[in-house]
């Protein structure tokens, strides 16, 4: 089985195992808390219903009303600032779900907007990530020269480590800022930044959703949008490096398999009985004719071979597996039968590279 196929199968198996492990961990950590939370909320709901004598239909309507009012705490969601923030969550595939289009026209436009904007955003992040990696590589190289390193080349591993360092720095800085402006705990802020930069976007924590901030603090709105976009670019640069490494591994495997196939063909050329040596112009015909006389070799008196031998390697070289390697070319042909011979005669033999064995 090819190494690329083995790697692909291994990735599939590892992904499913990763899902199984994640499911088991979340089951252990969250299931009991979910049951307690549900029981507490139902108890409160029943108490309110009994205290104020609210019917089931009125309670259901009240629940829907409260849920719909939550996004409006940030102010008007669909003015320009809120709409810009929503558009960013669409094309980056974060999709918090804090606000959604309500009109038919808005839903149709959102679908078309996402279909065009998501590929555009992915290409943009990929391109900017590549430029950022080149810039980081240039800075590291200059830094090494400044410190008089003997080797100033920047390795792929160094770029990946640098990218992860920048990601950690940006995550920490953003979390501290959101602690101040959103009033979250530090763990909640780090959680929000991580979920945002991985474009998971659960929507349980969303910036710009408190105290009418969309209208009252435009500078904080601008900072939040720019922070998310810049941080996503840094993450995209790291992902670009990881994907590039995977593609490099596949290319190396393909090259290695090609070399192994070439080596196998060379070994077969030394083991088969009939070998035709193709010369350059001036050494006679490129390939002895299929009807060319095959006589008994005068030296070994046991093997027949085509008499055309432009390099003078004699029977010892041909049948004793001691052919001088500098005389063998990639156009050396071996035949098990006349059909193989005819097929080779009719094939393209324009490339004659000297074999390096």
N, C-alpha and C positions, 0 to 999 in steps of 0.2 A: 504494500500500500504506500502511495506517495506521502511524503512528509507533510505536504500542505493539507492533504485529506485527513491525516492523523491529527494535525493541529486544529482543523475545523471541527472534527468530531469531538476533540477534547474540549474546545470552547463551548460547544453545545451542551456537553455533559456537565461542565463546570457551571454554566449558567443555570441549569435546572437544579443542580445541587445548591447553588447560592440562593435560589428562590426557596428551596426547601428549608435551608438553615434560617433564612430571614423570616419565613412564616412561623417556624417553631419558636424563634426568639420573641417575635411580636405577640404570639399567642401567650407565651409565659409572662411577658411584661404588661400587656395591655388588657387582656380578657377580663381579669378580676376587677380592675379599675373601671372598665366599661360597665360591668354589671352593677357595681356600687353606685356609679354616677347615674345610671339609668333609674335605679331604685330611688335615689334621692330626688331626682327631677320629677318623677311620677308622684312622689309623696307631696312635693311642693305644689305641683299642679292640682292634685286632689284637694289640698288644703285651701288653695285660692278658690277653687270651684265651689267648695262647700261654704267658705266664708262669705263670698259675694253672690252665692246662688247663681252661678253661671251655667248655662246649659252646655251640652257637648258641642253643638254646632257653633255657639258663640265662642267657646274656648278654642275650637279649631280655627275660626276666623281671626281671633286675637293672636294666635300663634303665627299665622301667616302675615298678619299686619306687622308684628314686631320684627319678624325676620326680614321683611322688605324695608323696614325703616333703618336697619343697621347700616347699609352703605351711605345713607344720607347724613350720617353723623359727620362725614368728611366735608359736607357742603354739597353744592350742585355737582353731580358727577359728570354731566355731559356738556359742560362748558369747555372751552378750549384746553385748559390745563388738565382737567380730568379726562377728556377725550384723548389727549396726547399720551397720557399715562396708560390708558386702556389700549391704545394702538401699539405701544411698546410691549405690553404683555402679550399681545396677539402675535406679532411677528417674531418675537423671541421664544414663543411657545411656552412662556411661563404660565399664563392663564390662571390667575388667582381665583377668578370667579366672583370677585367682590362686586362687580357690576356687569350686567349683560344687556344686550340690545332687547328692547321690548317691542318695537314696531316691526312690521313685515319688511319694510324697506331697509331698516337697520340690520336685520338678520341676513337678508340677501347680500347686502354690501359687505357685511362682516365675513361671509363665506368667501366671496370673491377676493376681498382684501387679504385674507389669510392665505389663499392659494397663490397669490402673487408675492405677497410680502415675506412669507416664510422662506422660500428658496432664495429670494434676494438677500435676506438677512443672513442665511447660512453661507452664501458665497462671500458676502462682505466680511463676515467674521473669519472665514477661512483665509481670505486675502490679507486682511489686517493682521491676523495671527502670524502668517508667514513673514510679513514685514517686521513684526515685533521680534520674532525669533532671530531674524537677520541682524536687527539692531542690537539685541542682547548679545549675540555672538560677537559682533564688532566691539561692543563695550568690554566684554570679557577678554578678548584678544588684546585690546589696548591696555587693559589693566595688567595682564601678564607681562606685556612688554615693559610697562612702567616698573614692575617689580623684578625685571630682568630674569624672567623664567627662561629656561633653555628651550622648552617647547611651548610655543604660543598658540598652537592649534586648539580649537575649542571642540570638545567631544560632544556627541549626542547626549550622553548621560549628564554632562555638566549643564547643558541647556535645560534638560528636564528638571534637574534639581533646582536650578535658578527659577524656572517657571513655577514650580511648586512653592518655592520660598515667597515669590511675589504674591501668589494666590493666598497663602497664609497671612501675609502682611495686610493685604487688602481686606480679607475677611475680618481680621482682628480690628482694623481701623473702622470699618463700617459698623461692626457690632457695637463698638464703644460709642459711636455717634448716635446710633439708633437707641441706645440705652438712655441717652440724654434727651433726645427729641421725642421719642415715642413712649418713654416711661416703662419700657420692658425690663425684665431681668437680663443679666448678661447671657445666661444660657438660652433664653428665648431669642435674644438678638442674634447670637451665633447661629442658632437653629434657623432663623428666618433667612439670614444671609446664605447659609449653605443650601437651603431648599430653593432659594431664588437663583443662585448661580448654577445650580444643576438643572434649572428650568423645570423642576418638579411642580413648584407653585401650588401647594395645597390650598392656600387661602385662609388658613386659620390665623396667620399673622400677615398683615399687609400694611405697608407704610402709607402715610398721607390719608388715613381714614379716621382721624379724630379732630374734634374741635374746629371744624370748618377750615382745616388747614389748606385746602386747595385754593381758597380765595384769600385767606389772610396771610399766608407765608409763601409767596411765589419763589423766594430764594431757596427755601427748603425743598420745594417741589422740583426746582431745576437741579439742585444738588442730588436729590434722590434718583432722578432719571439718569443724570450723567454718571453717577456712581454705579448704577446697575449696568449700564452699557459698557463702561470702561472695564469693570470687573469681568463681565462676560467675554470681552475681547481677550483678557489675560487668560481666562480659563480656556478659551478657544485655541490660544497659542499652545498651551500645554497639550490639549487634545490633538492638535495638529502634529506635535512631536511624537506622541504615542502612536497615532495612526501611521505616521511616516516610518516609525520603527517596525511596525507590523508588516507594512508593505515591503520594507527592506528585507525582512526575514523571508518573506515569500519569494522575493527575487533571488536571494541567495540560495534558497532551496532549489529553485528551478535551474539556476546555473550549475549547482552541484549535480543535479540529476542529469543534466545535459553532458557534463564532463564524464560522469560515470558511464553513460551510454557510449560516448566516443571511445573511452578506454576499453569497454567491452568489445566494440567493433575492431579496435586495433588488435586485441588479443585473439579474436576470431581470425583476423587476417594472417596471423602467424601459425594458426593451427590447421587451416584448410589446405588442401593439396594443390589447387590450381591458383596461381597468382599471375596476374598480368601487370606489368610495370609500364606506366604511361610516362613517356618522355616529353621533352619540350620540342619545339620546331628545330629541325636539324638532326634529330635522332631517329628519323624514320617515322613510320605511321604511329599515330597516337595509341592505337590499340590493335593488337594482332587480330586478323580476321577470324571469324568463328570457324572457318574451314582450314585455317592454317595448320600445317603439319605438326603433329604431336609425336615426337620420337622418344625413344628411350634415352634417358640421360646417360652419357658416356662415363660419367664419374661414379654415380651411385648405382646405375644399372637396375633400378627398380621402380622409379617414378617417371611418368611421362609428363611433360610440361610444354607450353608453347615456346617455340624457339626464339621469339623476339625478346631480346635482353639488352636494351640500350645502355644499361649501366654496367654490364659485365660482372654481375654479381655471382654468376655460375651456379651450379646445382647445389653446392654446399649452402650458399646463402638462401636459395629458394626453398629447399626441402629440409634443411637442417635447423630451421628457426634461428639462424644467425645472420639475418639480413642486416646490413649496416643501417642504423636508424636514420642517418642523415640522408639516405637515398630513398626513404619511403615518404610518399606524399599522400595528401588526403584523397587523391584520386586513385589510389591503389584499390583494385577491385578484386573481390573473391567470388567464386561461383560454385554453387552446389550442383547445378545442372545447366543445360543450354538455355532454358527459359530465363534463368537469372542473368546469364551472360547477355542475352538479347536485350533484356530490360535495361541493363546497365549501359549497353551500347547506345540505346535510344534516349538515355536520360541526359539532363543538363550537367556538364562537367566543366563549366566555365571557371569555377573557383578551385584553385589548387594551392591550398595553404600547406606549408611544411608542417608536419606533425611534430609536436614537442612531447616526447615520451621521456 
